[in-house]
Amino acid sequence: MGKLDILFRNKYYLYIVIFIFIDICAKQFALTHLNEFEIQGFIPFVDLYLIFNSGIAFGFLDFDARLLSNVLTIIGIFIVIYIFVLLKKEDDSSKKFALSMIIGGALGNILDRIPDGYVTDFLYLNTTKFSFFIFNPADAFISIGAILLIYFELFKSEHANKS
């Protein structure tokens, strides 16, 4: 087996590292350039608004409790291990990419949470009339990866069954 074969087969692990790197860099930028609870315009429907979340994605279960945060971290680690197993067993490249997004996002949040029990959120999705949620790139990777995985499961499997 040549080096190119090994690289091609392991590219999904490289994707995971890239997603983690993007998340860490974006969070570091937010920590360096934003003030907590201060809104700054960014792009239409998304503002920058720095907060620290001890719960899970989009502020769910944010009770500002270190014990709960530690429990969520441990659960997250077990979920990531399980998704790594799914990634290793998966043959479909589209599904492998989606799983890589989920793993990269989850590990980005886990690495952010470990030191102080909080995840850095700073992307504020809103309109002039309605406020949705505040999230970070890792949350986006997890959500997009999950949507892609569901899509590929429903439509690629259906297409394969018809063929």
ROVO-402403 format. One record per residue (C-alpha): residue number from 1; residue in three letters; z, y, x. Coordinates in nm, 3 decimals. Each point is the difference from the previous one (the first is absolute). Last residue first. Example, Ala and Ser with C-alpha at 12.3 -4.5 7.8 and 13.67 -1.06 7.14 Angstrom:
<i 2 aa SER up 0.714 north -0.106 east 1.367> .
<i 1 aa ALA up 0.066 north -0.344 east -0.137> .
***
This chain:
<i 163 aa SER up -0.862 north 0.092 east -3.109> .
<i 162 aa LYS up 0.210 north 0.087 east -0.307> .
<i 161 aa ASN up 0.326 north -0.113 east 0.168> .
<i 160 aa ALA up -0.073 north 0.211 east 0.309> .
<i 159 aa HIS up -0.058 north 0.310 east -0.216> .
<i 158 aa GLU up 0.329 north -0.053 east -0.185> .
<i 157 aa SER up 0.185 north -0.052 east 0.329> .
<i 156 aa LYS up -0.158 north 0.315 east 0.144> .
<i 155 aa PHE up 0.082 north 0.196 east -0.314> .
<i 154 aa LEU up 0.359 north -0.081 east -0.078> .
<i 153 aa GLU up 0.139 north -0.085 east 0.344> .
<i 152 aa PHE up -0.203 north 0.274 east 0.168> .
<i 151 aa TYR up 0.124 north 0.261 east -0.248> .
<i 150 aa ILE up 0.360 north -0.118 east 0.028> .
<i 149 aa LEU up -0.021 north 0.014 east 0.380> .
<i 148 aa LEU up -0.164 north 0.341 east -0.009> .
<i 147 aa ILE up 0.273 north 0.139 east -0.228> .
<i 146 aa ALA up 0.271 north -0.152 east 0.224> .
<i 145 aa GLY up -0.161 north 0.143 east 0.315> .
<i 144 aa ILE up -0.033 north 0.343 east -0.163> .
<i 143 aa SER up 0.367 north -0.003 east -0.102> .
<i 142 aa ILE up 0.132 north -0.128 east 0.335> .
<i 141 aa PHE up -0.220 north 0.238 east 0.200> .
<i 140 aa ALA up 0.101 north 0.294 east -0.223> .
<i 139 aa ASP up 0.370 north -0.082 east 0.038> .
<i 138 aa ALA up -0.050 north -0.015 east 0.378> .
<i 137 aa PRO up -0.182 north 0.336 east -0.008> .
<i 136 aa ASN up 0.303 north 0.170 east -0.160> .
<i 135 aa PHE up 0.114 north 0.065 east -0.358> .
<i 134 aa ILE up 0.117 north 0.268 east -0.239> .
<i 133 aa PHE up -0.060 north -0.055 east -0.369> .
<i 132 aa PHE up -0.178 north 0.122 east -0.313> .
<i 131 aa SER up 0.070 north 0.362 east -0.090> .
<i 130 aa PHE up -0.187 north 0.134 east -0.301> .
<i 129 aa LYS up -0.141 north 0.335 east -0.112> .
<i 128 aa THR up -0.142 north 0.158 east 0.316> .
<i 127 aa THR up -0.091 north -0.344 east 0.125> .
<i 126 aa ASN up 0.204 north -0.225 east 0.224> .
<i 125 aa LEU up 0.003 north -0.258 east 0.279> .
<i 124 aa TYR up 0.250 north 0.104 east 0.269> .
<i 123 aa LEU up -0.067 north -0.154 east 0.341> .
<i 122 aa PHE up 0.318 north 0.034 east 0.206> .
<i 121 aa ASP up 0.212 north -0.314 east -0.007> .
<i 120 aa THR up 0.208 north -0.102 east 0.302> .
<i 119 aa VAL up 0.181 north -0.327 east -0.061> .
<i 118 aa TYR up 0.378 north -0.011 east 0.022> .
<i 117 aa GLY up 0.264 north -0.245 east 0.121> .
<i 116 aa ASP up 0.060 north 0.183 east 0.328> .
<i 115 aa PRO up -0.159 north -0.198 east 0.285> .
<i 114 aa ILE up -0.153 north -0.291 east -0.201> .
<i 113 aa ARG up -0.185 north 0.196 east -0.271> .
<i 112 aa ASP up -0.299 north 0.124 east 0.204> .
<i 111 aa LEU up -0.066 north -0.344 east 0.148> .
<i 110 aa ILE up 0.023 north -0.154 east -0.347> .
<i 109 aa ASN up -0.234 north 0.265 east -0.143> .
<i 108 aa GLY up -0.267 north -0.061 east 0.263> .
<i 107 aa LEU up 0.052 north -0.375 east -0.031> .
<i 106 aa ALA up -0.072 north 0.015 east -0.373> .
<i 105 aa GLY up -0.307 north 0.216 east 0.049> .
<i 104 aa GLY up -0.144 north -0.223 east 0.272> .
<i 103 aa ILE up 0.074 north -0.315 east -0.202> .
<i 102 aa ILE up -0.164 north 0.138 east -0.315> .
<i 101 aa MET up -0.305 north 0.127 east 0.189> .
<i 100 aa SER up -0.035 north -0.332 east 0.183> .
<i 99 aa LEU up 0.017 north -0.185 east -0.334> .
<i 98 aa ALA up -0.290 north 0.214 east -0.126> .
<i 97 aa PHE up -0.198 north -0.075 east 0.318> .
<i 96 aa LYS up 0.069 north -0.373 east -0.035> .
<i 95 aa LYS up -0.114 north 0.016 east -0.363> .
<i 94 aa SER up -0.332 north 0.150 east 0.105> .
<i 93 aa SER up -0.038 north -0.253 east 0.284> .
<i 92 aa ASP up 0.043 north -0.303 east -0.228> .
<i 91 aa ASP up 0.154 north -0.295 east 0.182> .
<i 90 aa GLU up 0.369 north 0.062 east -0.070> .
<i 89 aa LYS up 0.257 north -0.233 east 0.159> .
<i 88 aa LYS up 0.107 north 0.239 east 0.278> .
<i 87 aa LEU up 0.010 north 0.296 east -0.237> .
<i 86 aa LEU up 0.210 north -0.193 east -0.252> .
<i 85 aa VAL up 0.247 north -0.091 east 0.276> .
<i 84 aa PHE up 0.010 north 0.366 east 0.107> .
<i 83 aa ILE up 0.065 north 0.087 east -0.366> .
<i 82 aa TYR up 0.305 north -0.230 east 0.002> .
<i 81 aa ILE up 0.133 north 0.159 east 0.320> .
<i 80 aa VAL up -0.055 north 0.345 east -0.153> .
<i 79 aa ILE up 0.195 north -0.103 east -0.311> .
<i 78 aa PHE up 0.287 north -0.127 east 0.215> .
<i 77 aa ILE up 0.009 north 0.329 east 0.194> .
<i 76 aa GLY up -0.007 north 0.200 east -0.322> .
<i 75 aa ILE up 0.297 north -0.193 east -0.139> .
<i 74 aa ILE up 0.192 north 0.082 east 0.319> .
<i 73 aa THR up -0.096 north 0.368 east -0.023> .
<i 72 aa LEU up 0.088 north 0.016 east -0.370> .
<i 71 aa VAL up 0.344 north -0.146 east 0.078> .
<i 70 aa ASN up 0.050 north 0.259 east 0.274> .
<i 69 aa SER up -0.100 north 0.282 east -0.237> .
<i 68 aa LEU up 0.238 north -0.133 east -0.264> .
<i 67 aa LEU up 0.282 north 0.003 east 0.256> .
<i 66 aa ARG up -0.097 north 0.349 east 0.120> .
<i 65 aa ALA up 0.026 north 0.151 east -0.350> .
<i 64 aa ASP up -0.199 north 0.314 east -0.086> .
<i 63 aa PHE up -0.070 north -0.136 east -0.351> .
<i 62 aa ASP up -0.379 north -0.005 east 0.042> .
<i 61 aa LEU up -0.082 north -0.308 east -0.211> .
<i 60 aa PHE up -0.361 north 0.119 east -0.054> .
<i 59 aa GLY up -0.082 north 0.301 east 0.219> .
<i 58 aa PHE up -0.379 north -0.056 east 0.010> .
<i 57 aa ALA up 0.030 north -0.331 east 0.181> .
<i 56 aa ILE up 0.350 north -0.134 east 0.062> .
<i 55 aa GLY up 0.333 north 0.179 east 0.014> .
<i 54 aa SER up 0.167 north 0.197 east 0.281> .
<i 53 aa ASN up -0.261 north 0.276 east -0.022> .
<i 52 aa PHE up -0.001 north 0.305 east 0.226> .
<i 51 aa ILE up -0.190 north 0.306 east -0.118> .
<i 50 aa LEU up -0.276 north 0.220 east 0.143> .
<i 49 aa TYR up -0.243 north 0.166 east -0.240> .
<i 48 aa LEU up -0.367 north 0.031 east 0.101> .
<i 47 aa ASP up -0.228 north 0.059 east -0.297> .
<i 46 aa VAL up -0.254 north -0.234 east -0.157> .
<i 45 aa PHE up -0.191 north 0.076 east -0.322> .
<i 44 aa PRO up -0.261 north 0.211 east 0.183> .
<i 43 aa ILE up 0.061 north -0.017 east 0.377> .
<i 42 aa PHE up 0.296 north 0.115 east 0.212> .
<i 41 aa GLY up 0.217 north 0.273 east -0.148> .
<i 40 aa GLN up 0.352 north 0.019 east 0.139> .
<i 39 aa ILE up 0.313 north -0.073 east -0.205> .
<i 38 aa GLU up 0.343 north 0.038 east 0.165> .
<i 37 aa PHE up 0.262 north -0.263 east -0.088> .
<i 36 aa GLU up 0.053 north -0.101 east 0.368> .
<i 35 aa ASN up -0.185 north 0.220 east 0.247> .
<i 34 aa LEU up -0.333 north -0.123 east 0.131> .
<i 33 aa HIS up -0.162 north 0.009 east 0.345> .
<i 32 aa THR up 0.188 north -0.247 east 0.220> .
<i 31 aa LEU up 0.119 north -0.245 east -0.264> .
<i 30 aa ALA up -0.338 north 0.007 east -0.173> .
<i 29 aa PHE up -0.187 north -0.058 east 0.328> .
<i 28 aa GLN up 0.235 north -0.289 east 0.081> .
<i 27 aa LYS up -0.069 north -0.147 east -0.344> .
<i 26 aa ALA up -0.376 north 0.027 east 0.056> .
<i 25 aa CYS up 0.025 north -0.157 east 0.347> .
<i 24 aa ILE up 0.216 north -0.287 east -0.128> .
<i 23 aa ASP up -0.233 north -0.071 east -0.292> .
<i 22 aa ILE up -0.318 north 0.013 east 0.208> .
<i 21 aa PHE up 0.157 north -0.229 east 0.262> .
<i 20 aa ILE up 0.120 north -0.251 east -0.262> .
<i 19 aa PHE up -0.349 north -0.010 east -0.156> .
<i 18 aa ILE up -0.159 north -0.046 east 0.346> .
<i 17 aa VAL up 0.244 north -0.280 east 0.090> .
<i 16 aa ILE up -0.082 north -0.181 east -0.324> .
<i 15 aa TYR up -0.373 north 0.047 east 0.064> .
<i 14 aa LEU up 0.047 north -0.158 east 0.344> .
<i 13 aa TYR up 0.164 north -0.298 east -0.168> .
<i 12 aa TYR up -0.304 north -0.022 east -0.228> .
<i 11 aa LYS up -0.225 north 0.003 east 0.306> .
<i 10 aa ASN up 0.149 north -0.332 east 0.113> .
<i 9 aa ARG up -0.299 north -0.223 east -0.078> .
<i 8 aa PHE up -0.245 north 0.252 east 0.143> .
<i 7 aa LEU up 0.209 north 0.045 east 0.315> .
<i 6 aa ILE up 0.035 north -0.376 east 0.052> .
<i 5 aa ASP up -0.372 north -0.055 east -0.055> .
<i 4 aa LEU up -0.087 north 0.284 east 0.239> .
<i 3 aa LYS up 0.226 north -0.151 east 0.267> .
<i 2 aa GLY up -0.193 north -0.325 east -0.015> .
<i 1 aa MET up 0.107 north -0.333 east -0.151> .
***
